[in-house]
Amino acid sequence: MQTQPIDFHPPAEEAAPYLLPNPGSIFADRAARFAALAEEHSLGDWLRFLGQLSQAQHEILKCLPTLPLPDAASLEQARTHGMPPLNASSLARPAAWRFALQQLAQRLEKEVPEGAQKALKGLFSASEADLEKLADMLLAGEPDSEHAAQLPFVAAALQIVFTALASQLDASQLQPLDVHGVCPCCGSLPVASIVRLGAAINNLRYLHCSLCNTEWNVPRATCTACDTDKGVALHEVEGSKGAVRAETCDACKSYLKIVYQEKDPRVDPVADDLATLALDMLVDEAGYERSGPNLLLIGANA
């Protein structure tokens, strides 16, 4: 495992503090990235399936009706109390998420790996109440081993709906929250951070939400979990091209991956995270604990 010093180049002009997801491309781009990463990868079959899942998310999102946002009074109340406007832990979930789950199951029925076929069939036959319990379990960050194989599909459906909702917001409705390190849009934890290319956002780091795909700007060379700038370091697997690194913090013993568009403009926080599980193993063995989940892998260690 190689450790490298953290460098920082300030942007030439002020950048947007929040980047809302583009519903027309977020999942399609991720699908293409998974497909590219699958080539000659030891986990190629799994990554290809996740690409098919991401493409299904894209197609289902295109077919969703416009989902109603919280009313103006609720949005203002969230702003007044420093809460996310689409708080995943308290928002009344649109029934459309269950429709999205059914669509995912139908589209992936012939593609799903053999080990997950039973889980998918179980979702077909589950009652609405049971599906809502699975959603509650996932959003509370409390997966159990009994449902581990079903939760990634539940997560994928919830990602569709929360991405659709987030894309309808005005970025001016977002603000820094009292709780550090969670999404200012839905209150979920980040999956990774990304250092972006582009005029006003060049070399700026954004945390990427694991649920709604919103991004928010955070300083570089600081821990995204505890906000310290002491004992923060970057690590990469020996022989890698540096497009994906793990940022560790000695203060809270946490880590989260960071991906660099400068190294590869096609990097995706979700796809590249899952294609670099060897990096997780290295920093895990060094005593660091991951600070944010990848919901397409949720439940694997339950």
C-alpha positions as CSV (number, residue, x, y, z in Angstrom):
1,M,0.0,0.0,0.0
2,Q,1.5,3.3,-1.1
3,T,0.9,6.5,0.9
4,Q,1.1,9.9,-0.9
5,P,1.0,13.4,0.4
6,I,-2.1,15.4,-0.2
7,D,-1.8,18.4,-2.5
8,F,-4.4,21.0,-3.2
9,H,-4.8,23.5,-6.1
10,P,-7.4,26.2,-5.3
11,P,-10.0,27.0,-8.0
12,A,-9.8,30.1,-10.1
13,E,-13.4,31.1,-9.3
14,E,-16.1,30.3,-6.8
15,A,-17.9,27.1,-7.5
16,A,-21.4,25.7,-6.7
17,P,-21.5,24.3,-3.2
18,Y,-24.1,21.7,-4.3
19,L,-24.5,19.6,-7.4
20,L,-27.9,18.0,-7.9
21,P,-28.1,14.7,-9.9
22,N,-28.8,14.8,-13.6
23,P,-31.6,12.2,-14.0
24,G,-31.0,11.8,-17.7
25,S,-27.4,10.6,-17.3
26,I,-26.5,9.6,-13.8
27,F,-27.4,5.9,-14.0
28,A,-26.6,5.5,-17.7
29,D,-23.1,6.9,-17.2
30,R,-22.7,4.6,-14.2
31,A,-23.8,1.6,-16.3
32,A,-21.2,2.4,-18.9
33,R,-18.5,2.7,-16.3
34,F,-19.4,-0.6,-14.7
35,A,-19.2,-2.2,-18.2
36,A,-15.8,-0.7,-18.8
37,L,-14.4,-1.7,-15.4
38,A,-15.6,-5.3,-15.9
39,E,-13.2,-5.8,-18.7
40,E,-10.4,-8.1,-17.6
41,H,-11.4,-7.7,-13.9
42,S,-11.4,-10.6,-11.5
43,L,-14.9,-9.6,-10.5
44,G,-16.0,-9.0,-14.1
45,D,-19.2,-11.0,-14.0
46,W,-20.5,-9.2,-10.9
47,L,-19.5,-5.7,-12.3
48,R,-21.2,-6.5,-15.6
49,F,-24.4,-7.4,-13.7
50,L,-24.2,-4.1,-11.7
51,G,-23.9,-2.4,-15.0
52,Q,-27.1,-4.0,-16.1
53,L,-28.8,-3.0,-12.9
54,S,-27.6,0.6,-13.3
55,Q,-29.0,0.6,-16.9
56,A,-32.3,-0.7,-15.6
57,Q,-32.3,2.1,-13.0
58,H,-31.8,4.6,-15.9
59,E,-34.7,3.1,-17.9
60,I,-37.1,3.0,-14.9
61,L,-36.2,6.6,-13.9
62,K,-37.1,7.8,-17.4
63,C,-40.6,6.1,-17.0
64,L,-41.4,7.4,-13.6
65,P,-44.2,10.0,-13.3
66,T,-43.2,13.3,-11.7
67,L,-43.0,12.8,-8.0
68,P,-44.4,15.4,-5.6
69,L,-41.9,17.2,-3.5
70,P,-42.6,18.2,0.2
71,D,-44.8,21.3,0.3
72,A,-43.4,24.8,0.7
73,A,-44.1,24.8,4.5
74,S,-42.2,21.5,5.0
75,L,-39.3,22.8,2.9
76,E,-39.1,26.0,4.9
77,Q,-39.4,24.1,8.2
78,A,-36.4,21.9,7.2
79,R,-34.4,25.0,6.2
80,T,-35.2,26.7,9.5
81,H,-34.2,23.7,11.6
82,G,-31.1,22.8,9.6
83,M,-32.6,19.6,8.3
84,P,-32.3,18.0,4.8
85,P,-35.4,18.8,2.7
86,L,-35.8,15.1,1.6
87,N,-34.9,13.6,5.0
88,A,-34.7,9.9,4.2
89,S,-35.4,8.9,7.8
90,S,-38.7,10.9,8.1
91,L,-39.9,11.6,4.6
92,A,-43.1,9.7,3.6
93,R,-41.7,7.5,0.9
94,P,-43.5,7.7,-2.4
95,A,-45.2,4.4,-3.3
96,A,-43.3,4.7,-6.6
97,W,-40.3,3.1,-5.0
98,R,-42.1,-0.2,-4.8
99,F,-43.1,0.1,-8.5
100,A,-39.4,0.8,-9.2
101,L,-38.5,-2.4,-7.3
102,Q,-41.0,-4.5,-9.2
103,Q,-39.6,-3.1,-12.5
104,L,-36.1,-3.9,-11.4
105,A,-37.0,-7.4,-10.5
106,Q,-38.8,-8.0,-13.9
107,R,-35.9,-6.5,-15.9
108,L,-33.2,-8.3,-14.1
109,E,-35.0,-11.7,-13.7
110,K,-33.0,-13.3,-16.5
111,E,-29.7,-11.5,-15.7
112,V,-29.4,-11.9,-11.9
113,P,-26.6,-14.2,-10.7
114,E,-27.7,-17.6,-9.6
115,G,-27.0,-16.9,-5.9
116,A,-29.4,-13.9,-5.9
117,Q,-32.3,-15.5,-7.8
118,K,-34.0,-16.7,-4.6
119,A,-33.7,-13.2,-3.1
120,L,-35.3,-11.6,-6.2
121,K,-38.2,-14.1,-6.2
122,G,-38.8,-13.3,-2.6
123,L,-39.2,-9.6,-3.4
124,F,-41.8,-10.5,-6.1
125,S,-43.9,-12.2,-3.5
126,A,-43.3,-9.9,-0.5
127,S,-46.2,-7.8,0.8
128,E,-46.1,-4.0,0.8
129,A,-45.7,-4.0,4.6
130,D,-42.7,-6.4,4.3
131,L,-41.1,-4.2,1.6
132,E,-41.5,-1.1,3.7
133,K,-39.8,-2.9,6.6
134,L,-36.9,-3.7,4.3
135,A,-36.7,-0.1,3.2
136,D,-36.7,1.1,6.9
137,M,-34.0,-1.4,7.7
138,L,-31.8,-0.2,4.9
139,L,-32.3,3.5,5.5
140,A,-31.6,3.0,9.2
141,G,-28.3,1.4,8.4
142,E,-29.3,-1.8,10.2
143,P,-29.1,-4.6,7.7
144,D,-29.4,-8.2,8.8
145,S,-28.1,-11.4,7.4
146,E,-31.5,-12.9,6.7
147,H,-32.2,-10.2,4.1
148,A,-28.7,-9.4,2.9
149,A,-29.2,-10.6,-0.6
150,Q,-32.4,-8.6,-1.1
151,L,-31.2,-5.2,0.3
152,P,-29.1,-4.2,-2.8
153,F,-32.2,-4.4,-4.9
154,V,-34.2,-2.4,-2.4
155,A,-31.4,0.1,-2.3
156,A,-31.4,0.4,-6.1
157,A,-35.1,1.1,-6.2
158,L,-34.8,3.7,-3.4
159,Q,-31.9,5.3,-5.3
160,I,-34.2,5.8,-8.3
161,V,-36.9,7.5,-6.4
162,F,-34.6,9.7,-4.2
163,T,-32.6,10.7,-7.3
164,A,-35.8,11.7,-9.1
165,L,-36.8,13.8,-6.1
166,A,-33.4,15.4,-5.6
167,S,-33.2,16.3,-9.3
168,Q,-36.4,18.5,-8.9
169,L,-35.0,20.6,-6.1
170,D,-33.5,24.0,-6.5
171,A,-29.9,23.9,-5.2
172,S,-30.6,27.1,-3.3
173,Q,-32.9,25.1,-1.1
174,L,-29.9,23.2,0.3
175,Q,-27.7,24.4,3.1
176,P,-25.0,23.1,5.4
177,L,-26.4,20.8,8.1
178,D,-25.8,20.7,11.8
179,V,-24.8,17.1,11.5
180,H,-21.4,16.8,9.9
181,G,-20.7,14.6,6.9
182,V,-24.2,13.7,5.7
183,C,-26.0,14.6,2.5
184,P,-27.6,18.1,2.7
185,C,-30.4,16.9,0.5
186,C,-31.5,13.6,2.1
187,G,-29.4,13.1,5.2
188,S,-27.7,9.9,4.0
189,L,-24.0,9.1,4.3
190,P,-21.7,9.5,1.3
191,V,-20.4,6.6,-0.7
192,A,-17.1,8.3,-1.7
193,S,-15.8,11.7,-2.8
194,I,-14.8,12.9,-6.2
195,V,-12.3,15.5,-7.3
196,R,-13.9,17.0,-10.4
197,L,-12.8,18.6,-13.6
198,G,-14.5,21.6,-15.1
199,A,-14.2,25.4,-15.2
200,A,-15.6,26.5,-11.9
201,I,-15.2,23.2,-10.1
202,N,-11.7,22.1,-11.3
203,N,-9.8,20.3,-8.5
204,L,-12.6,20.7,-6.1
205,R,-13.8,17.8,-4.0
206,Y,-17.4,16.8,-3.6
207,L,-18.9,14.1,-1.4
208,H,-21.3,11.9,-3.4
209,C,-24.5,10.8,-1.6
210,S,-25.0,7.0,-1.4
211,L,-28.8,7.4,-1.8
212,C,-29.9,10.4,-3.9
213,N,-26.7,11.1,-5.9
214,T,-26.5,14.7,-4.8
215,E,-22.9,16.1,-4.3
216,W,-21.7,18.7,-1.9
217,N,-18.4,20.5,-1.7
218,V,-16.0,19.7,1.1
219,P,-12.4,20.9,1.7
220,R,-9.6,18.6,0.6
221,A,-7.1,17.3,3.0
222,T,-9.7,17.1,5.8
223,C,-11.5,14.0,7.2
224,T,-15.0,13.8,5.8
225,A,-16.1,12.0,8.9
226,C,-14.8,14.1,11.8
227,D,-13.6,17.3,9.9
228,T,-10.0,17.2,11.2
229,D,-7.0,18.1,9.1
230,K,-4.6,16.2,11.3
231,G,-3.4,12.7,10.5
232,V,-5.2,12.5,7.2
233,A,-3.4,10.5,4.4
234,L,-4.1,9.0,1.0
235,H,-3.4,5.4,0.1
236,E,-3.6,3.4,-3.1
237,V,-2.9,-0.1,-4.2
238,E,0.6,-0.6,-5.5
239,G,0.6,-0.5,-9.3
240,S,-2.7,1.4,-9.6
241,K,-3.0,4.5,-11.7
242,G,-4.1,6.7,-8.8
243,A,-7.7,7.2,-10.0
244,V,-9.1,5.7,-6.8
245,R,-7.5,6.2,-3.4
246,A,-8.5,5.7,0.2
247,E,-8.4,8.7,2.5
248,T,-7.7,7.6,6.1
249,C,-8.0,9.6,9.3
250,D,-5.9,8.7,12.3
251,A,-8.1,10.8,14.6
252,C,-11.3,8.8,14.1
253,K,-9.7,5.7,12.4
254,S,-12.1,6.0,9.5
255,Y,-11.7,6.0,5.8
256,L,-13.6,6.8,2.6
257,K,-12.5,6.5,-1.0
258,I,-11.8,9.5,-3.2
259,V,-11.8,9.3,-7.1
260,Y,-10.1,11.7,-9.5
261,Q,-11.5,12.8,-12.8
262,E,-8.0,14.2,-13.6
263,K,-6.7,10.6,-13.7
264,D,-9.8,9.3,-15.5
265,P,-12.7,11.6,-16.6
266,R,-15.1,8.6,-16.6
267,V,-14.7,7.7,-12.9
268,D,-17.9,7.1,-11.0
269,P,-18.0,7.2,-7.1
270,V,-20.2,4.1,-6.9
271,A,-18.8,2.0,-9.7
272,D,-15.1,2.6,-9.0
273,D,-15.7,2.0,-5.3
274,L,-17.0,-1.5,-6.0
275,A,-14.2,-2.2,-8.5
276,T,-11.5,-1.5,-5.9
277,L,-12.5,-3.8,-3.0
278,A,-8.8,-4.7,-2.7
279,L,-8.2,-1.2,-1.5
280,D,-10.8,-1.7,1.2
281,M,-9.1,-4.8,2.4
282,L,-5.8,-3.0,2.7
283,V,-7.1,-0.1,4.8
284,D,-9.3,-2.5,6.8
285,E,-6.3,-4.5,7.7
286,A,-4.5,-1.3,8.8
287,G,-7.3,-0.7,11.3
288,Y,-9.5,1.8,9.6
289,E,-13.3,1.5,9.4
290,R,-15.3,2.8,6.4
291,S,-17.4,5.9,7.2
292,G,-20.0,5.6,4.4
293,P,-21.7,2.7,2.7
294,N,-22.1,1.6,-0.9
295,L,-25.7,0.6,-1.0
296,L,-25.3,-1.9,-3.8
297,L,-23.1,-3.9,-1.4
298,I,-25.2,-3.2,1.7
299,G,-25.8,-6.3,3.9
300,A,-22.8,-8.2,2.6
301,N,-21.2,-8.1,6.0
302,A,-24.4,-8.3,8.0
